[in-house]
Amino acid sequence: MKNLSLLLILIVSFNLIVAQEESIRVEKDNATDNWSGRYRLEIRNGDTYEDEPLIFVNIRKAQDINPEEVTPKYSFDLARWIISTEGTDDEEIMHRFLYNLEEGENEYEQFGWTDLYNDGKMECINAGHFFICKTTPNTTVNFGDDEAAFTESGIFGIRLHLGLFELYPVEE
């Protein structure tokens, strides 16, 4: 009977520890969601913004993807976001830039941003044909050795066939 009581105490303690670790992981994931929100999108044309109607996009945290549904190179970071353009049915799933040096993956490298990422000064999410990055507001971002662009908000992106754009958080 004494052994059974001890076993029950051990099982309950183990379950409490597992539940606490899961709670900490969920809190950490929620704490690292610095993407969710509503943004005004402005398309850049050289150093000015194009005279376009206002475009608003929403980014929200999606459920983490099942590791069995992705290739191994994407399985080390399962967090996903959904971006949608207001007034349309368009939605895109986004993931963090690949950064797994053990597997030779570093999407920051092609832009010369590895040091910025390692220093916590750059973070990017990717949808394949476009990406969005966060950096320090009111700064110039270099794209390799040839190009640079100023970002007022610190949130910018590049979309295939559209070019550079900047996102401004909209306070609700």
Long-range contacts (C-beta under 8 A, 24 or more apart in sequence): 29-64, 29-79, 30-61, 32-79, 33-61, 33-81, 34-123, 34-134, 35-59, 35-61, 35-81, 35-125, 35-132, 35-134, 36-60, 36-61, 36-81, 37-169, 37-170, 38-169, 38-170, 38-172, 39-155, 39-167, 39-168, 39-169, 39-170, 40-167, 40-168, 40-170, 41-85, 41-165, 41-166, 41-167, 42-165, 42-166, 42-167, 42-168, 43-162, 43-163, 43-164, 43-165, 44-149, 44-163, 44-164, 44-165, 44-166, 45-163, 47-150, 49-166, 55-85, 55-86, 56-85, 56-86, 56-87, 56-170, 57-83, 57-84, 57-85, 57-86, 57-167, 58-83, 58-84, 58-86, 59-83, 59-94, 59-132, 62-93, 65-95, 72-103, 73-98, 73-100, 73-103, 73-105, 74-98, 76-100, 76-103, 81-125, 83-127, 83-132, 92-127, 92-130, 93-127, 94-125, 94-126, 94-127, 94-132, 95-125, 95-126, 96-123, 96-124, 96-125, 96-126, 97-123, 97-124, 97-125, 97-126, 97-131, 98-126, 110-144, 111-142, 111-143, 111-144, 112-142, 112-143, 112-144, 112-145, 129-159, 129-160, 130-157, 130-158, 130-159, 130-160, 130-162, 131-157, 131-158, 132-156, 132-157, 132-167, 133-157
